[in-house]
Amino acid sequence: MNQGEFTQALLMAFKDKEIKESLVELMAQAVTDPVAEKVSESVKNEVVKLRAELRDRDKKIKQMEERVDSLTSDIDQLEQYTRRNSLRITGIPETSEEDAVAKVMDLVNVALHLDPPLELSEVDRIHRADGLDIFFCCNKIYYY
């Protein structure tokens, strides 16, 4: 068979529906398989990369949570330290135009019979908040 006859036979074969379908299937498979492999490999690599990033972020989140816990503990300790010279007195009714300082100084010195009496210079501040809060500015110890 010469080249012309071969070309004619090939063109006639392409007109046959079964041959066309077979060729299309073979070509599709020849193109699809390598592309699918490359896509699959690319997806696998991306998943591995994302898992590594996720592990890194989980590790960072755990470290940050531990840091938050540590800082919360530090804050609690500092708050306790700042309250060590504080006293809250409850059950004293609030009156209009009251002098909270005079009321507290009288209560502490007279009712508790402090000797020596508490002096105003030893009190940092006095204010009402769910009772009378007294903040002392020194560590003087009173015995009664």
Backbone as numpy.savetxt, mean C-alpha at the origin, in Angstrom:
# Nx Ny Nz CAx CAy CAz Cx Cy Cz
8.00 -34.83 -71.69 7.14 -33.67 -71.69 8.04 -32.44 -71.69
7.72 -31.56 -72.62 8.53 -30.34 -72.70 7.94 -29.28 -71.77
8.60 -28.17 -71.76 8.20 -27.09 -70.84 6.82 -26.56 -71.16
6.46 -26.40 -72.35 5.15 -25.89 -72.75 4.03 -26.84 -72.33
4.27 -28.14 -72.56 3.27 -29.14 -72.17 3.10 -29.17 -70.65
4.24 -29.06 -69.98 4.19 -29.06 -68.50 3.39 -27.87 -68.00
3.64 -26.71 -68.58 2.93 -25.49 -68.18 1.45 -25.65 -68.42
1.07 -26.20 -69.56 -0.35 -26.42 -69.87 -0.98 -27.39 -68.89
-0.28 -28.45 -68.55 -0.81 -29.45 -67.62 -0.97 -28.83 -66.22
-0.02 -28.03 -65.89 -0.08 -27.38 -64.56 -1.24 -26.41 -64.49
-1.46 -25.61 -65.52 -2.57 -24.68 -65.55 -3.91 -25.42 -65.51
-3.99 -26.52 -66.17 -5.22 -27.31 -66.14 -5.44 -27.90 -64.76
-4.33 -28.30 -64.11 -4.44 -28.86 -62.75 -4.95 -27.80 -61.77
-4.53 -26.56 -61.97 -4.97 -25.48 -61.08 -6.46 -25.20 -61.22
-7.02 -25.58 -62.36 -8.45 -25.37 -62.57 -9.28 -26.44 -61.84
-8.64 -27.53 -61.49 -9.34 -28.61 -60.76 -9.54 -28.17 -59.31
-10.79 -28.24 -58.84 -11.16 -27.76 -57.50 -10.40 -28.51 -56.40
-10.30 -29.80 -56.48 -9.61 -30.60 -55.45 -8.13 -30.23 -55.36
-7.52 -30.06 -56.49 -6.09 -29.70 -56.51 -5.90 -28.31 -55.91
-6.78 -27.38 -56.28 -6.69 -26.02 -55.71 -6.80 -26.06 -54.19
-7.79 -26.81 -53.68 -7.99 -26.90 -52.23 -6.78 -27.52 -51.55
-6.23 -28.56 -52.16 -5.05 -29.22 -51.60 -3.86 -28.26 -51.56
-3.66 -27.54 -52.66 -2.55 -26.59 -52.70 -2.73 -25.46 -51.68
-3.94 -24.95 -51.58 -4.22 -23.88 -50.61 -3.96 -24.39 -49.19
-4.40 -25.61 -48.90 -4.19 -26.18 -47.58 -2.70 -26.35 -47.29
-1.96 -26.88 -48.26 -0.50 -27.06 -48.08 0.21 -25.72 -47.87
-0.17 -24.74 -48.66 0.46 -23.41 -48.53 0.11 -22.76 -47.19
-1.14 -22.88 -46.81 -1.56 -22.29 -45.53 -0.81 -22.94 -44.38
-0.69 -24.26 -44.45 0.02 -24.97 -43.38 1.51 -24.60 -43.40
2.09 -24.45 -44.57 3.50 -24.10 -44.68 3.77 -22.71 -44.10
2.81 -21.82 -44.23 2.97 -20.46 -43.71 2.57 -20.40 -42.23
1.48 -21.07 -41.88 0.92 -20.98 -40.54 1.81 -21.61 -39.49
2.35 -22.79 -39.75 3.14 -23.49 -38.74 4.35 -22.67 -38.26
5.19 -22.14 -39.14 6.32 -21.34 -38.65 5.87 -20.06 -37.93
4.81 -19.44 -38.45 4.31 -18.22 -37.80 3.78 -18.55 -36.42
3.02 -19.65 -36.33 2.46 -20.07 -35.04 3.58 -20.37 -34.04
4.62 -21.02 -34.51 5.75 -21.33 -33.63 6.41 -20.04 -33.12
6.61 -19.09 -34.03 7.23 -17.82 -33.63 6.34 -17.06 -32.65
5.03 -17.03 -32.93 4.09 -16.34 -32.04 4.06 -17.03 -30.68
4.02 -18.36 -30.71 4.00 -19.12 -29.46 5.26 -18.85 -28.64
6.40 -18.86 -29.29 7.67 -18.59 -28.60 7.69 -17.16 -28.05
7.20 -16.22 -28.83 7.14 -14.83 -28.39 6.24 -14.67 -27.17
5.09 -15.34 -27.21 4.15 -15.27 -26.09 4.77 -15.91 -24.84
5.44 -17.05 -25.01 6.10 -17.70 -23.88 7.15 -16.78 -23.26
7.96 -16.15 -24.12 8.99 -15.23 -23.61 8.36 -14.06 -22.85
7.27 -13.54 -23.38 6.58 -12.42 -22.72 6.01 -12.85 -21.37
5.44 -14.05 -21.30 4.90 -14.57 -20.04 6.01 -14.73 -19.01
7.15 -15.27 -19.43 8.29 -15.42 -18.52 8.74 -14.06 -18.00
8.82 -13.10 -18.91 9.24 -11.74 -18.54 8.24 -11.12 -17.55
6.95 -11.26 -17.85 5.92 -10.69 -16.97 5.90 -11.36 -15.60
6.13 -12.66 -15.57 6.19 -13.36 -14.28 7.36 -12.87 -13.45
8.49 -12.63 -14.09 9.66 -12.11 -13.37 9.36 -10.72 -12.82
8.73 -9.88 -13.63 8.35 -8.54 -13.17 7.37 -8.62 -12.01
6.43 -9.55 -12.11 5.44 -9.73 -11.04 6.11 -10.17 -9.75
7.07 -11.10 -9.84 7.82 -11.53 -8.65 8.57 -10.35 -8.03
9.20 -9.54 -8.89 9.92 -8.37 -8.40 8.98 -7.39 -7.70
7.82 -7.17 -8.29 6.85 -6.24 -7.69 6.29 -6.81 -6.40
6.02 -8.11 -6.37 5.53 -8.74 -5.13 6.58 -8.59 -4.02
7.84 -8.77 -4.39 8.92 -8.63 -3.41 8.98 -7.19 -2.90
8.86 -6.23 -3.82 8.89 -4.81 -3.45 7.69 -4.46 -2.57
6.50 -4.99 -2.90 5.31 -4.74 -2.09 5.49 -5.31 -0.69
6.04 -6.50 -0.60 6.29 -7.12 0.72 7.24 -6.26 1.53
8.31 -5.76 0.89 9.26 -4.89 1.59 8.56 -3.61 2.06
7.73 -3.04 1.20 7.02 -1.82 1.57 6.03 -2.07 2.70
5.35 -3.22 2.67 4.42 -3.55 3.76 5.18 -3.70 5.07
6.35 -4.34 5.01 7.17 -4.48 6.21 7.62 -3.11 6.71
7.97 -2.24 5.79 8.39 -0.88 6.16 7.23 -0.11 6.79
6.04 -0.24 6.22 4.85 0.42 6.78 4.60 -0.10 8.20
4.70 -1.42 8.38 4.50 -2.00 9.72 5.53 -1.45 10.71
6.77 -1.36 10.25 7.84 -0.83 11.11 7.59 0.64 11.46
7.22 1.43 10.47 6.96 2.85 10.71 5.73 3.04 11.60
4.71 2.21 11.42 3.53 2.28 12.27 3.91 2.00 13.72
4.75 1.00 13.90 5.22 0.67 15.24 6.02 1.84 15.83
6.89 2.44 15.01 7.67 3.59 15.47 6.75 4.75 15.86
5.73 4.99 15.06 4.78 6.08 15.37 4.06 5.80 16.69
3.63 4.55 16.86 2.96 4.19 18.12 3.87 4.44 19.32
5.14 4.06 19.18 6.08 4.27 20.27 6.29 5.77 20.53
6.40 6.56 19.46 6.57 8.00 19.63 5.34 8.63 20.27
4.16 8.18 19.85 2.94 8.72 20.46 2.88 8.37 21.93
3.27 7.16 22.27 3.30 6.78 23.69 4.30 7.65 24.45
5.44 7.92 23.84 6.46 8.75 24.47 5.93 10.17 24.71
5.21 10.71 23.72 4.70 12.08 23.88 3.58 12.14 24.91
2.91 11.01 25.15 1.82 11.01 26.14 2.32 10.66 27.54
3.59 10.38 27.70 4.07 9.95 29.01 3.91 11.05 30.06
3.89 12.30 29.64 3.72 13.41 30.58 2.30 13.99 30.47
1.37 13.18 30.03 0.01 13.66 29.85 -0.91 13.01 30.87
-1.96 13.73 31.16 -2.96 13.24 32.10 -4.32 13.66 31.57
-5.26 12.74 31.54 -6.62 13.04 31.10 -7.54 12.85 32.29
-8.29 13.88 32.56 -9.25 13.85 33.67 -10.65 13.88 33.05
-11.47 12.92 33.39 -12.83 12.88 32.84 -13.85 13.04 33.97
-15.06 13.33 33.58 -16.13 13.44 34.56 -16.33 14.82 35.12
-15.60 15.79 34.63 -15.76 17.17 35.10 -16.66 17.88 34.10
-17.84 18.30 34.55 -18.76 18.95 33.61 -18.19 20.27 33.09
-18.46 20.51 31.83 -18.00 21.76 31.21 -19.03 22.85 31.50
-18.53 24.00 31.87 -19.41 25.13 32.15 -19.08 26.26 31.20
-20.06 27.15 31.01 -19.79 28.28 30.12 -18.79 29.21 30.79
-17.96 29.80 30.01 -16.92 30.72 30.47 -16.03 30.11 31.57
-15.79 28.81 31.48 -14.93 28.18 32.49 -13.47 28.53 32.22
-12.72 28.53 33.25 -11.28 28.71 33.17 -10.67 27.33 33.42
-10.39 26.61 32.32 -9.90 25.24 32.44 -8.60 25.19 33.22
-7.75 26.16 33.06 -6.47 26.18 33.77 -6.70 26.27 35.28
-7.54 27.22 35.68 -7.81 27.38 37.11 -8.49 26.14 37.68
-9.41 25.58 36.91 -10.14 24.39 37.35 -9.17 23.22 37.57
-8.26 23.01 36.65 -7.29 21.92 36.76 -6.31 22.17 37.90
-5.79 23.37 37.99 -4.81 23.68 39.06 -5.46 23.48 40.42
-6.71 23.90 40.57 -7.42 23.73 41.84 -7.64 22.24 42.11
-8.11 21.51 41.13 -8.36 20.09 41.30 -7.10 19.34 41.69
-6.03 19.56 40.96 -4.79 18.83 41.20 -4.19 19.19 42.56
-4.11 20.46 42.88 -3.45 20.86 44.12 -4.31 20.65 45.36
-5.59 20.96 45.29 -6.44 20.86 46.47 -6.93 19.43 46.67
-7.50 18.85 45.63 -8.10 17.53 45.78 -7.05 16.45 46.03
-5.88 16.60 45.41 -4.85 15.58 45.57 -3.85 15.92 46.68
-4.01 17.08 47.31 -3.13 17.51 48.41 -1.66 17.38 48.03
-1.31 17.94 46.89 0.08 17.85 46.44 0.97 18.72 47.30
2.11 18.18 47.64 3.09 18.92 48.42 4.45 18.64 47.82
5.11 19.51 47.20 4.75 20.90 46.95 3.66 20.97 45.88
2.91 22.04 45.84 1.82 22.15 44.88 2.36 22.26 43.44
1.53 21.82 42.53 1.85 21.94 41.12 1.80 23.41 40.73
2.82 23.85 40.03 2.86 25.25 39.60 2.51 25.32 38.12
1.94 26.44 37.75 1.52 26.63 36.36 2.70 26.51 35.39
3.89 26.86 35.81 5.07 26.77 34.95 5.43 25.31 34.63
4.89 24.38 35.39 5.17 22.96 35.15 4.15 22.34 34.18
3.18 23.12 33.80 2.16 22.63 32.88 2.41 23.24 31.51
2.50 22.38 30.53 2.74 22.84 29.16 1.46 23.43 28.58
0.35 22.69 28.68 -0.93 23.21 28.21 -2.07 22.39 28.82
-3.22 23.01 28.84 -4.43 22.36 29.35 -5.54 22.68 28.35
-6.27 21.67 27.94 -7.40 21.93 27.05 -8.43 20.82 27.21
-9.64 21.08 26.70 -10.71 20.09 26.77 -10.73 19.28 25.47
-10.83 17.97 25.64 -11.03 17.05 24.51 -11.47 15.74 25.13
-12.75 15.47 25.12 -13.31 14.28 25.79 -12.95 14.26 27.27
-12.81 15.38 27.86 -12.37 15.52 29.25 -11.38 16.65 29.29
-10.67 16.77 30.38 -9.62 17.78 30.48 -8.28 17.10 30.26
-7.54 17.55 29.28 -6.21 17.00 29.02 -5.18 17.96 29.60
-4.25 17.40 30.33 -3.18 18.20 30.93 -1.86 17.66 30.37
-1.06 18.55 29.85 0.24 18.16 29.31 1.32 18.84 30.15
2.09 18.04 30.83 3.15 18.56 31.69 4.42 18.75 30.88
5.20 19.75 31.25 6.41 20.03 30.49 7.67 19.53 31.20
7.52 18.90 32.31 8.71 18.38 32.99 8.37 17.03 33.61
9.35 16.41 34.23 9.16 15.09 34.80 9.17 15.12 36.33
8.71 16.19 36.91 8.68 16.30 38.37 7.72 15.27 38.94
8.14 14.59 39.98 7.31 13.55 40.57 6.68 14.08 41.84
5.37 13.88 41.97 4.62 14.30 43.15 4.20 13.06 43.92
4.28 13.19 45.23 3.81 12.10 46.09 2.63 12.65 46.88
1.59 11.91 47.02 0.45 12.35 47.83 -0.05 11.21 48.65
